[in-house]
């Protein structure tokens, strides 16, 4: 009867899900850890790659937004959609032309991502407390993300060029290890 009740609680459902899909989560964790190690080894390259990638996402998204707005000229908000699309293209172009601006922009975005990621890892760790003695490792991963976010925000603008790549690498590595440990600690699916 207790296992039935455990499957209805968040920790029970989380543990069951991780146990049922253990191989996938271990694989995902290994990939995250490998990407993290690469980014840590080459933080400037990782920052520049992130900046260029994000800039192109903005440019492509802006162009698609303009095309969609012109397809629906009669729709409410036409000029607002055009303005947002043009701003996305301009911001993407600036990020490509001046990687420092792009690095600072990504530093802000990464800081907020790390704060959110950290909060989510902390919540998952609290849910895992009832069935895993290793919940503290996920809690530590969440704490690391929160600390990294604060370092990013407090170190601007000097840290923008190398910190994004390094901290993204550290976050990927800690999240990958945390995911592997969570999957391995989950109750088996049978």
C-alpha positions in Angstrom: 0.0 0.0 0.0 2.8 2.4 0.8 4.3 2.0 -2.7 0.9 2.9 -4.2 0.9 6.1 -2.1 4.5 6.9 -2.9 3.6 6.8 -6.7 1.0 9.5 -6.1 3.4 12.0 -4.5 5.8 14.2 -6.4 8.9 12.4 -5.0 7.3 9.0 -5.8 6.4 10.0 -9.4 9.8 11.6 -9.9 11.6 8.5 -8.6 9.5 6.2 -10.7 10.0 8.3 -13.9 13.8 8.5 -13.4 13.9 4.7 -12.7 11.8 3.9 -15.8 14.0 6.1 -18.1 17.3 5.6 -16.3 19.4 4.9 -19.4 18.2 8.0 -21.2 18.9 10.3 -18.2 22.4 8.7 -17.7 23.1 9.3 -21.4 21.9 12.9 -21.3 24.0 13.4 -18.1 27.1 12.1 -19.8 26.6 14.3 -22.8 26.1 17.4 -20.6 29.3 16.5 -18.6 31.3 16.1 -21.8 30.1 19.5 -23.2 30.9 21.0 -19.9 34.5 19.8 -19.9 35.0 21.1 -23.4 33.6 24.5 -22.5 35.7 24.7 -19.3 38.8 23.8 -21.3 38.2 26.6 -23.9 36.0 29.3 -22.2 36.7 32.1 -24.6 35.9 29.9 -27.6 32.8 28.7 -25.8 31.7 32.3 -25.1 32.3 33.4 -28.7 30.5 30.3 -30.1 27.6 31.0 -27.8 27.5 34.7 -28.9 27.6 33.8 -32.6 25.0 31.1 -32.2 22.6 33.4 -30.2 23.2 36.3 -32.7 22.2 34.0 -35.6 19.1 32.8 -33.7 18.1 36.5 -33.3 18.7 37.3 -36.9 16.8 34.2 -38.2 14.0 34.7 -35.7 13.7 38.4 -36.7 13.6 37.6 -40.4 10.9 34.9 -39.8 9.0 37.4 -37.6 9.0 40.0 -40.4 7.9 37.4 -43.0 5.1 36.3 -40.7 4.0 39.9 -40.0 3.8 40.7 -43.7 1.8 37.5 -44.3 -0.8 38.7 -41.8 -0.8 42.5 -42.5 -4.4 42.8 -41.4 -3.8 41.2 -38.0 -3.8 43.4 -34.9 -0.3 44.4 -33.8 1.3 44.4 -37.3 3.6 47.4 -36.5 4.5 46.0 -33.1 5.5 42.7 -34.7 7.5 44.4 -37.4 9.3 46.6 -34.8 10.2 43.5 -32.6 11.4 41.6 -35.6 13.6 44.5 -36.8 15.0 44.9 -33.3 15.9 41.2 -33.2 17.7 41.5 -36.5 19.6 44.6 -35.3 20.5 43.1 -31.9 21.7 39.9 -33.7 23.8 42.0 -36.1 25.3 44.1 -33.3 26.2 40.9 -31.4 27.9 39.5 -34.5 29.8 42.7 -35.2 30.8 43.4 -31.5 31.3 40.1 -29.5 31.8 42.1 -26.3 28.3 43.5 -26.5 27.1 40.0 -27.3 29.1 38.6 -24.4 27.5 41.1 -22.0 24.1 40.3 -23.3 24.7 36.6 -23.0 26.1 37.1 -19.5 22.8 38.6 -18.4 20.8 35.9 -20.1 23.0 33.2 -18.7 22.8 34.6 -15.2 19.0 34.4 -15.2 19.2 30.9 -16.7 21.5 29.8 -14.0 19.2 31.3 -11.3 16.3 29.4 -12.7 18.3 26.2 -13.2 19.6 26.4 -9.7 16.1 26.9 -8.3 14.8 23.9 -10.2 17.7 21.7 -9.1 17.1 22.7 -5.5 13.3 21.9 -5.8 14.1 18.5 -7.3 16.6 17.8 -4.5 14.0 18.6 -1.9 11.6 16.2 -3.7 14.3 13.5 -3.7 15.0 13.7 0.0 12.5 11.0 0.9 14.1 8.3 -1.3 17.7 9.2 -1.9 20.5 9.8 0.5 22.3 11.5 -2.4 19.8 14.3 -2.8 22.4 16.7 -1.4 24.4 16.3 -4.6 21.5 17.7 -6.6 21.1 20.4 -4.0 24.8 21.2 -4.4 24.3 21.4 -8.2 21.5 23.9 -7.7 23.6 25.9 -5.2 26.5 26.1 -7.7 24.2 27.4 -10.4 22.9 30.2 -8.0 26.5 31.2 -7.0 27.6 31.2 -10.6 24.7 33.5 -11.5 25.7 35.9 -8.8 29.4 35.9 -9.8 28.3 36.7 -13.4 26.1 39.6 -12.4 28.6 41.1 -10.0 31.6 40.8 -12.3 30.1 42.6 -15.3 31.4 43.8 -17.7 34.9 42.5 -17.2 33.9 38.8 -17.0 31.7 38.8 -20.0 34.1 37.4 -22.5 35.4 34.4 -20.6 32.8 33.8 -17.9 29.9 32.8 -20.1 31.9 29.9 -21.6 33.5 28.9 -18.3 30.3 29.1 -16.2 28.2 27.4 -18.9 30.8 24.6 -18.9 30.6 24.4 -15.1 26.8 24.3 -15.2 26.7 21.6 -17.9 29.3 19.5 -15.9 27.5 19.8 -12.6 24.1 19.3 -14.2 25.3 16.3 -16.1 26.8 14.7 -12.9 23.7 15.6 -11.0 21.5 14.0 -13.6 23.6 10.8 -13.7 23.5 10.5 -9.9 19.7 11.2 -9.8 19.0 8.5 -12.4 21.3 6.0 -10.7 19.7 6.7 -7.3 16.1 6.3 -8.5 14.2 3.2 -7.5 14.3 0.5 -10.3 11.3 0.4 -12.6 10.2 -3.1 -11.8 
